[in-house]
Amino acid sequence: MTCTWCCVRCRPRYQRHVDKIFPDDPKDGLVKGEMQKLTYYALTNPRKLDRIGNYLAEYLKHYVDHRRYEFAKIAMKAMEQLLQACRSASINLFVESFLRMVQKLLESPEASLQVLGSTSFVHFANIQEDTPSYHRRYDFFVSKFSSMCWSNGRNDTIRAVRQAGLRGLQGVILKTVSDDLQVNIWEEVHIQKIMRALLFNIHEGFPTSVASPSQARSLSPWEGENSDVTADIDPDQLARHVLQDLVSRASYGQIKSLMMPLLHFIDNQKLWIPNRFPTHCMSLIMHSIQMSSAYIAIAQLLAHLEEHKDASAKLRCSIVAVVSAAVSIASTESIGPTILEMFGSLLKYLKMSVETCAQEDVKVEIIKEEEEFQDTIVQSVGHFSHGLQTYQKIEICTFILQNMPSMIDTEQDIQFESMLLKCIMKITTSINAKSDKSIGLPTLFPLSLLVPLQRLSLSDSPKTRRMTQQIFHSILDRHNNHEKVVPTVTLGDLPEENIFIGAQKKQDVLFFKRNGPEVYFHLYESLLKEDNDLDNYTCTYRTAVLWCLEVPTDEVLIELIHMVFGLQDEACSTSRTNVNILHALVAAFLVFASRYSRNEALDQHIANIIRKRQAENPQLLPQGAFSTIDKDSEPTTGEEGEGEGLSSLMFDATVVAECLNQQGMNVDRLSDPYHYKKSSENSVDGAAIPRTPESVKSLRVSMLDARVSDVQISLQEEITFDTLKQALQHRQQMTLATTNSSKERLLSHESYEDSVARTAEKISHISALKQQIFGSFKGSDVSPTESLHSLIDLDNLNNLSIDLPDMYVY
C-alpha cells in the first residue's frame, strides 16, 4: 500500500470513497451507502475509473496475501458493481484492473476464491462492450479454467471447482469467439485444452446421466451460481452444454480444429470399442453444428478411418458405425459437395475388407469380424443416401456400378460384386418414388444405370441375377405393387388384390418405345437360365409385370405377350431341365394379361388350357412346377409320340392375337417369331449384351477391300471411338507398308530405261484422257459437271465404300 494510508486527509478523493465501502466486520458485507457514492463518483468522473480499479486491485491483493478472504470477496463484489454500472470509453483500462483481480483469485489455492473468480469472469463476459480492446489477453484464463475442469482435490470441492472451470470456459468462448481482436481459441494450443477438459468431464459422468442431444440447450453464462437451472447441474451435463455452445459458434473453417482433439482423445483413451461414447459425442456435435458445415465433420471421421485402415476389423467397424450414426442425424443439406468422394472412400474400405477375407490362412475370427465390418459399411451407405434427392440416389447407384469388377474370375470378385449390389439395394429401398409419383422413368433409369443393370441380370450367378431384379423392383415400383404380384394361376372369381395401375405419362411411353424391346429381351434371357431357383423366377416375373403396371399402354402388353410366346416356343423346341417351369410361367403371364386387359374371350381361352393342364399334366402349372424346382426334371417335349398330345396343352398365339385384336390392339408383332436385334440406339458402349469370357471372345470388323487383313478387337475393353480410330490407323499403316515394299522391289530390279518408259506411258495416258474430257465440252449443250458425271463409273465408285456394322452407324 502507499504512504497515504497514514494520513486520510492527504489521500485522493477516490481512495477515500473506496476505503469507506469496507466495513469493520466483514460479516456485515459491503457498505451499500458508500458503494452508491463511489458509483456516482465513478460515473461523474470517468477519468478516475482506471485509478479506482488499480486501487481496488491493491486491496484485493493485500487481503488475499494475508488470507483475509472475506474482505477480498467484498472488494471483488464492489468491482463487479462498478463494472456493471460504468459505460464509457475508459472502461477498457478499468477492465484491465478487473481481470488482474480475477487472475489473482484464480491463482489462489483456495477453492472458494477460484469459484468466485470464475463467477466474476462469467458476469464480465456478458457485458457488451462498445469499443474494441487491442491489448487484452485471455491465454491465462483458457489454461486456468481448463485445469480447473481436471480438479481432483477434496470430494466436497471437486464438483464446485469443475463447475466453475466449465462456466469460465463458456465465458471465454462467449468473449472471444466473436471478437477477432482477442485470442483465437481455435488455435491448436487453446482448442486442445478446451476440448480435452470438456471431453474429460463428459466421460466422467458417462453413461449415468445422458441427456438427449436434440433436447439439450446451451446455458447462458448469465445463469450463474444462483440460477435454479445450473445450481445443482452435474459437471458432465454442464460440459455437454458448453460443448454444444462451442460447436454452434464454429464456422466453416474451424470444424477440423474442433474434430481433431475429439478423435485424438478417443484414440488415447481407447474408447472406440465399445463405441457408445464416440457416438454420443458425435450426436452432440451433429445436433449443434451448422448444417451447411456438417459434412466436414463426417469427412474428418472418414479421414480418421483412413489412419486406422490397418487396425483391427472391430475398431474400423466401430468408426464406421459412428459415421453412420452421424449421417443419420445430419439433414439433407449437410451432405455437402464431396458426397461421391465419401462414397468412394466407403467402397474402397469395402474392397480392402473383401480382399482380406480372400487371403489364405486367414483365421475364422478375423473373417467374421471383416464380414461384420462389411455389413456396417452397407448400413452406412444406406444412411448416407437416406436424405438425398432421387436423382442424387440414381447418380450414386451409377457411381457404384462403375466400381463393379469388369470380369468375374475369382471368388473375391463375386463377393465384392455381391456387396456392391447390397449397397445399391440399400440406396434404392429409400428412393422416394413411392411418395413422388411424378418422377418419370427417364429420370429413374438413365442409360448409364439401365445398361449395367441389364448386364448384371444375365450374370452367371443366380444370386446376382436375383439381387438385380430386386433393384429393379425398388426403382420401378412407384405404387408398392411388387409384393402383390405372384406367379400363380387361379380360376374363377378372384379377391380384390388392390393392385394400382399407374397413369400414362408421355415421358414413360417414349422411354419404353426406345428401351422396351431390350428390357423384355433381357428378362427373356434371364428366364431361360437353367440354374435359376424359385426366387429368380419370382423376381423376374415381378419385374416383367411391373413394367406393364407402371407403363399401362397396349404396346407394353403386346411386348410382354410376344416375349411369353417366345418362351413357349423355346420350351417346346429345345430340351431343357426347366421346361415345366417355363410352361408354368407362360400360364402365369397370360393369366395376368387376361385380367390386365379385361378381355373375356382371352380369359376363356386361357381358362380352357389351364383346365386341361390340371387334368392331364399339372406339372405345367406354377403349383406343380415350382414344387419340384430343386429337382432335375427331364424335358417332356423331347420324347417321340408326345408332341401331338402336348400341343393341345399349349396356348395358341393366333387365338390370343384375335382376342386382343378385337379390343383394337395392334397385334402384328405376335405373328412373327420372338427375337431381338440390338440396335445402335439401345447400345451404349457395346454393353447391352453382357461380356463374359465364355460367351464373347472378340469382335471382327470386316472391310470390303480383300487386300486388307481383318482387324480383330478384343472385347476385354469397351469399344470406343479411340478403339475404332486405332483399327483404321492400323489398316492405313498396313496399306502404306505394302505399297512401299512393292515400290522398293520394283526399283531394285528395274533398270533406268524401263522406269522412264513406264513413266512416259502413264503421262501419255493422262494426256489422252484430258484431251477427251476437254473435247467433249466443245459444241455441246451439256454442262461440264454433267459431262464429268457421265465419265465416272458409279458402280466402281460404290465398290470403294466401307460397310460398318449397324451399331456404329448413327
SVG drawing of the C-alpha trace seen along z (x, -y; Angstrom):
<svg xmlns="http://www.w3.org/2000/svg" viewBox="-66 -16 85 108">
<polyline fill="none" stroke="black" stroke-width="0.4" points="0.0,0.0 1.1,-3.6 2.2,-6.1 -1.1,-7.9 -2.5,-5.2 -1.3,-7.3 -3.0,-10.5 -6.6,-10.2 -6.9,-13.9 -3.9,-13.6 -5.3,-10.8 -7.2,-11.4 -10.9,-11.6 -11.4,-8.3 -9.3,-6.5 -11.4,-7.8 -14.5,-6.6 -13.0,-3.2 -11.8,-3.0 -15.4,-3.7 -17.0,-0.7 -15.2,1.8 -17.0,2.5 -15.2,3.0 -16.7,6.5 -16.5,8.5 -19.7,10.3 -21.7,7.1 -20.8,7.1 -20.4,4.2 -21.5,0.8 -24.3,0.0 -24.5,-3.7 -20.8,-4.3 -20.9,-2.0 -23.6,-4.2 -21.4,-7.2 -18.4,-5.5 -20.6,-4.5 -21.8,-8.1 -18.3,-9.4 -17.1,-7.0 -19.9,-7.8 -19.3,-11.6 -15.6,-11.3 -14.9,-8.5 -11.2,-9.6 -10.8,-8.2 -12.0,-4.7 -8.6,-3.3 -7.3,-4.6 -10.3,-3.2 -9.7,0.1 -6.0,0.2 -6.7,-0.8 -9.3,2.0 -6.9,4.4 -4.3,3.4 -6.9,4.0 -7.7,7.4 -4.1,8.5 -3.4,7.3 -6.4,9.3 -5.6,12.5 -2.0,12.4 -3.0,12.0 -5.7,14.7 -8.5,12.3 -10.8,13.9 -14.0,12.2 -12.6,8.7 -11.3,10.0 -14.8,11.1 -16.1,7.6 -13.5,5.9 -14.5,8.2 -18.2,7.5 -17.5,3.8 -15.5,4.2 -18.4,6.1 -20.9,3.4 -18.7,0.7 -18.2,2.7 -21.9,3.2 -22.7,-0.5 -20.0,-2.1 -20.3,-2.6 -17.6,-4.8 -14.6,-4.8 -12.3,-4.4 -13.8,-1.1 -11.0,0.8 -8.4,-0.5 -10.8,0.3 -11.3,3.8 -7.6,4.5 -7.7,3.9 -10.7,6.2 -9.0,9.0 -6.0,8.7 -8.2,9.2 -9.9,12.2 -6.5,13.7 -5.4,13.2 -8.4,15.1 -7.9,17.9 -4.2,18.2 -5.2,18.7 -5.2,22.3 -8.5,21.7 -11.3,23.3 -13.9,20.7 -11.8,17.9 -11.4,19.8 -15.2,20.2 -15.6,16.5 -13.1,15.6 -14.9,17.8 -18.3,16.3 -17.0,12.8 -15.4,13.5 -18.7,15.0 -20.5,11.8 -17.9,9.8 -18.2,12.0 -21.9,11.0 -21.2,7.3 -21.4,5.9 -18.5,3.5 -18.8,0.5 -15.2,0.1 -12.7,2.8 -9.7,3.7 -6.3,4.2 -4.2,5.3 -6.3,7.7 -5.2,11.3 -7.1,14.4 -4.5,17.0 -4.1,17.4 -7.9,17.8 -8.1,20.6 -5.3,22.5 -6.6,21.9 -10.3,22.7 -9.2,25.9 -7.0,27.0 -9.9,26.4 -12.0,28.8 -9.5,31.6 -9.7,30.8 -9.1,33.9 -8.9,32.3 -11.2,33.0 -14.5,34.7 -16.5,31.7 -14.7,29.2 -14.2,31.3 -17.8,30.6 -17.7,26.9 -14.3,26.3 -15.1,28.3 -18.4,26.4 -16.6,23.1 -14.0,24.1 -16.6,25.1 -18.6,21.9 -15.3,20.0 -14.6,21.8 -18.0,20.9 -17.4,17.2 -14.1,17.3 -15.9,18.7 -18.5,16.1 -16.0,13.2 -13.5,14.3 -15.3,16.3 -16.9,13.2 -14.0,10.8 -11.2,11.1 -9.0,8.8 -8.9,11.3 -7.1,14.6 -8.0,17.2 -9.4,20.1 -9.4,22.2 -5.6,22.4 -4.3,25.8 -2.8,24.9 -6.1,23.5 -8.7,25.7 -6.9,28.9 -7.0,27.7 -10.7,26.7 -11.8,29.9 -9.9,32.2 -11.3,30.6 -14.9,30.9 -14.5,34.5 -12.9,35.5 -15.9,34.3 -18.4,35.8 -16.6,39.1 -16.5,38.9 -20.3,38.9 -21.0,41.2 -23.4,43.0 -25.0,42.3 -26.8,39.1 -27.0,38.9 -29.4,36.3 -31.0,36.3 -28.7,34.1 -31.7,32.9 -33.4,31.6 -30.3,30.1 -29.8,26.4 -26.7,24.2 -26.7,22.5 -26.0,18.8 -23.2,17.7 -25.8,15.4 -27.3,18.5 -24.7,18.3 -24.3,20.0 -27.6,18.6 -29.6,19.8 -32.0,22.6 -31.1,24.1 -27.4,24.6 -27.3,24.7 -27.4,28.5 -26.3,29.4 -23.6,32.1 -20.2,31.2 -20.7,33.8 -24.1,32.3 -22.7,28.7 -19.8,29.9 -22.3,31.1 -23.9,27.7 -20.5,25.9 -19.5,28.3 -22.7,27.6 -22.3,23.9 -18.7,24.1 -19.8,26.2 -22.7,23.9 -20.2,21.0 -17.8,22.8 -17.6,21.6 -16.8,23.5 -13.0,23.5 -13.0,24.3 -14.7,27.7 -11.4,29.5 -9.8,27.8 -12.8,29.0 -12.7,32.6 -9.0,33.4 -8.9,33.1 -12.0,35.2 -10.6,38.0 -7.3,37.9 -8.9,38.0 -10.9,41.1 -7.8,42.7 -5.7,42.0 -8.4,43.3 -9.1,46.3 -12.8,45.5 -13.7,46.8 -14.7,50.3 -17.4,50.1 -18.4,47.0 -21.1,45.6 -19.1,42.6 -17.9,41.6 -21.4,42.0 -22.7,39.8 -20.1,37.1 -20.8,37.1 -24.5,36.8 -23.8,33.7 -21.8,32.2 -24.2,33.1 -27.2,31.6 -25.3,28.4 -23.2,27.8 -24.3,25.6 -25.9,27.9 -24.0,26.3 -20.7,27.4 -21.8,30.8 -20.3,32.8 -16.8,31.6 -17.2,33.4 -18.2,36.6 -15.3,36.2 -13.0,35.9 -14.3,39.2 -13.7,40.9 -10.2,39.4 -9.6,40.8 -10.8,44.2 -8.0,44.0 -5.5,43.6 -6.8,46.8 -7.1,48.8 -4.6,51.3 -6.3,51.6 -8.5,54.5 -11.8,55.0 -13.6,54.3 -12.1,50.9 -12.8,50.0 -16.4,51.3 -16.9,49.0 -15.6,46.0 -17.9,46.7 -20.8,47.2 -20.1,43.7 -20.1,42.3 -23.4,44.0 -24.9,42.5 -23.6,39.0 -25.0,39.2 -28.4,40.4 -28.6,37.2 -27.5,34.8 -30.1,33.2 -30.4,33.2 -28.3,30.1 -25.4,31.3 -24.0,34.0 -22.1,31.4 -20.4,31.4 -18.0,34.2 -20.7,36.9 -19.2,39.0 -15.8,38.8 -17.3,40.1 -19.0,43.0 -15.7,43.7 -13.9,43.9 -16.5,46.4 -16.3,48.5 -12.5,48.5 -12.6,49.8 -15.2,52.4 -13.0,53.7 -10.0,53.9 -12.1,55.9 -13.2,58.3 -9.5,58.8 -8.6,59.5 -11.2,62.3 -10.0,63.8 -6.4,64.2 -5.1,67.6 -4.5,68.7 -7.0,66.2 -8.5,67.1 -12.2,67.7 -12.5,65.0 -10.9,62.4 -13.3,63.4 -16.3,62.9 -15.1,59.5 -14.5,58.5 -18.0,59.6 -19.4,57.5 -17.4,54.6 -18.7,55.1 -22.3,55.1 -21.7,51.9 -20.4,50.2 -23.6,51.3 -25.7,49.8 -23.7,46.6 -24.2,46.3 -28.0,46.6 -27.8,43.8 -25.7,41.6 -28.3,41.8 -31.4,41.5 -31.6,37.8 -30.7,37.3 -33.0,36.5 -34.0,39.2 -31.7,38.0 -28.8,38.0 -29.5,41.6 -29.6,42.6 -26.2,41.0 -24.8,42.8 -26.1,46.1 -24.5,45.4 -21.2,44.5 -21.3,47.8 -21.9,49.8 -18.9,48.2 -16.8,49.8 -18.1,53.3 -15.3,55.8 -15.0,55.8 -14.6,59.6 -15.7,62.0 -12.9,64.5 -12.4,65.2 -14.4,65.8 -13.2,62.4 -14.7,60.7 -18.0,62.5 -18.1,61.4 -17.2,57.8 -19.9,57.7 -22.4,59.0 -21.5,56.4 -21.8,53.6 -25.3,54.9 -26.3,54.8 -25.2,51.2 -27.3,50.4 -30.3,52.2 -29.9,50.1 -30.0,47.0 -32.9,48.0 -35.1,49.0 -35.0,45.4 -35.8,43.9 -38.9,41.8 -40.5,42.7 -43.4,44.1 -44.1,40.7 -43.4,38.7 -45.2,40.4 -44.4,37.6 -40.8,38.9 -40.5,40.3 -38.8,43.4 -36.1,41.5 -35.0,40.0 -35.2,43.3 -33.5,45.3 -30.9,43.3 -28.9,45.5 -25.9,45.2 -27.9,47.2 -30.2,49.3 -27.5,50.9 -25.2,52.1 -28.3,53.5 -29.4,55.4 -25.8,56.8 -26.0,58.0 -29.4,59.5 -27.7,62.1 -24.8,62.8 -23.7,66.4 -24.5,66.1 -28.2,66.8 -27.7,64.6 -26.5,61.7 -29.5,62.0 -31.9,62.1 -30.5,59.1 -30.5,57.2 -34.2,57.9 -34.9,56.7 -33.1,53.5 -35.4,53.1 -38.4,53.6 -37.2,50.8 -36.7,48.3 -39.5,49.2 -42.4,49.9 -43.9,46.4 -47.2,47.8 -46.0,50.6 -47.3,53.5 -44.3,55.9 -45.3,57.8 -48.8,58.4 -47.6,59.8 -47.1,63.5 -46.7,66.1 -49.9,68.2 -53.0,69.2 -56.4,69.5 -59.7,70.0 -63.0,68.3 -63.6,65.1 -60.5,63.7 -60.5,61.5 -59.5,57.9 -55.7,57.6 -55.5,53.8 -53.1,53.6 -52.6,50.0 -52.1,49.2 -50.0,46.1 -51.2,43.3 -50.0,42.9 -47.2,40.4 -45.8,39.3 -42.2,39.5 -42.7,43.0 -44.3,44.1 -41.4,42.6 -38.9,44.3 -40.5,47.7 -40.6,47.3 -36.9,46.7 -35.9,49.3 -38.9,51.7 -37.8,54.4 -34.4,54.6 -35.8,54.6 -38.0,57.6 -35.3,59.4 -33.1,59.4 -36.0,60.7 -36.5,63.4 -32.8,64.4 -32.8,64.3 -35.8,66.7 -34.1,69.2 -31.2,69.7 -31.4,73.3 -29.7,72.6 -32.5,70.3 -34.1,71.0 -37.6,70.1 -36.6,66.6 -35.1,65.9 -38.2,66.9 -40.5,65.0 -38.4,61.8 -38.1,61.8 -41.8,62.4 -42.5,59.5 -40.2,57.2 -42.0,58.1 -45.4,57.4 -44.3,54.2 -43.3,52.7 -46.9,53.3 -48.4,51.7 -46.1,48.7 -46.5,48.1 -50.1,49.0 -50.1,49.0 -51.1,51.6 -47.5,51.6 -46.2,52.9 -48.8,55.6 -48.1,56.7 -44.4,56.8 -45.0,58.9 -47.2,61.4 -44.7,61.6 -42.0,62.5 -44.3,65.1 -44.9,66.9 -41.1,66.8 -40.7,68.6 -43.3,71.2 -41.6,71.8 -38.2,72.2 -39.6,74.7 -41.3,76.7 -38.3,76.7 -35.4,77.5 -34.5,80.0 -34.2,78.2 -34.3,79.2 -36.6,76.2 -39.2,76.9 -42.1,77.3 -41.2,74.1 -41.2,72.2 -44.6,73.5 -45.8,72.6 -44.5,69.1 -46.2,68.7 -49.5,69.7 -49.0,67.2 -48.1,64.4 -51.1,65.0 -53.4,65.1 -52.1,61.7 -52.5,60.4 -56.2,61.5 -57.0,59.8 -55.0,56.7 -56.7,56.3 -60.2,57.4 -60.7,59.5 -63.4,62.1 -62.6,64.1 -58.9,64.2 -59.8,65.2 -62.0,68.1 -59.2,69.4 -56.6,69.3 -59.1,71.0 -59.7,73.9 -56.0,74.6 -55.4,74.4 -58.2,76.9 -56.7,79.3 -53.3,78.9 -54.8,79.5 -56.4,82.7 -53.6,84.1 -50.3,82.5 -50.3,80.4 -46.6,80.0 -47.1,77.4 -48.8,75.0 -47.0,73.0 -48.3,75.0 -46.8,78.2 -43.7,76.9 -42.4,74.8 -42.8,77.6 -40.1,79.6 -37.9,76.7 -34.9,78.1 -35.2,81.5 -33.8,82.4 -36.7,82.8 -36.4,84.5 -37.7,82.5 -41.1,83.5 -41.0,82.3 -38.1,84.4 -39.7,87.8 -41.3,89.2 -45.0,89.5 -45.7,86.8 -45.5,83.8 -49.1,84.2 -50.5,84.7 -48.5,81.8 -49.6,79.4 -53.1,79.4 -51.9,78.1 -50.1,75.1 -51.6,71.7 -52.5,70.6 -50.8,67.4 -53.4,67.0 -56.3,67.1 -54.7,64.7 -53.9,62.3 -57.5,62.4 -58.9,61.7 -56.6,58.7 -57.3,57.5 -61.0,57.3 -60.1,54.7 -58.3,52.6 -54.8,53.5 -52.1,53.8 -51.1,57.5 -48.9,57.6 -45.8,58.5 -47.4,61.6 -47.3,63.3 -43.5,63.1 -41.2,65.4 -39.8,63.7 -36.2,62.4 -34.4,59.3 -31.9,57.5 -29.8,55.0 -29.9,51.5 -27.4,48.7 -29.9,46.6 -30.2,49.1 -26.5,49.9 -24.3,47.9 -20.6,48.5 -21.3,52.0 -22.6,53.0 -26.2,54.1 -25.1,57.7 -23.1,59.0 -19.5,59.8 -18.1,63.0 -15.0,65.0 -17.2,67.9 -19.8,66.1 -18.0,63.5 -14.3,63.5 -13.8,60.9 -15.4,58.8 -14.2,59.0 -14.6,55.8 -14.5,56.7 -13.7,54.4 -14.6,54.9 -11.1,54.5 -9.7,58.1 -6.2,56.9 -6.5,55.7 -6.4,58.2 -9.2,58.4 -8.9,56.4 -9.7,58.2 -10.6,56.2 -10.7,57.8 -13.8,57.1 -11.9,57.0 -12.2,53.2 -15.1,51.0 -15.3,50.4 -15.0,46.7 -14.0,44.1 -10.4,44.4 -10.6,48.2 -12.0,47.7 -9.5,45.0 -6.6,47.3 -8.1,50.0 -8.3,47.7 -4.8,46.4 -3.6,50.0 -5.3,50.5 -3.7,47.4 -0.3,48.4 -0.6,51.9 -1.6,50.4 1.3,47.9 3.7,50.6 2.5,52.9 2.8,50.1 6.3,49.1 7.5,52.7 6.2,53.2 7.9,49.9 11.2,51.0 11.1,54.4 10.3,52.7 13.1,50.1 15.6,52.7 15.0,55.0 14.1,52.4 16.6,50.5 16.6,46.8 15.4,47.0 12.4,49.2 11.4,46.7 11.5,43.9 9.3,45.8 6.8,46.8 6.5,43.1 6.1,41.9 3.3,44.4 1.4,43.0 1.9,39.4 0.6,40.2 -2.5,41.9 -3.2,38.9 -2.8,36.5 -5.2,38.6 -7.8,38.7 -7.5,34.9 -8.0,34.3 -11.0,36.5 -12.6,34.6 -12.0,31.1 -13.1,32.3 -16.5,33.4 -17.2,29.8 -16.9,28.2 -20.2,27.8 -22.3,29.5 -25.2,28.1 -24.3,30.4 -22.7,28.7 -19.1,29.7 -20.5,31.1 -22.9,33.5 -20.2,34.5 -17.9,35.3 -20.5,37.4 -21.1,39.3 -17.4,40.3 -17.4,41.6 -18.3,45.2 -20.7,45.0 -20.7,48.8 -16.9,48.8 -17.3,45.9 -19.7,47.7 -17.3,50.6 -14.9,48.2 -17.4,47.6 -17.0,49.3 -19.8,51.1 -19.8,50.8 -22.0,52.8 -25.3,51.3 -24.1,50.5 -21.6,47.9 -24.0,46.2 -25.9,43.1"/>
</svg>
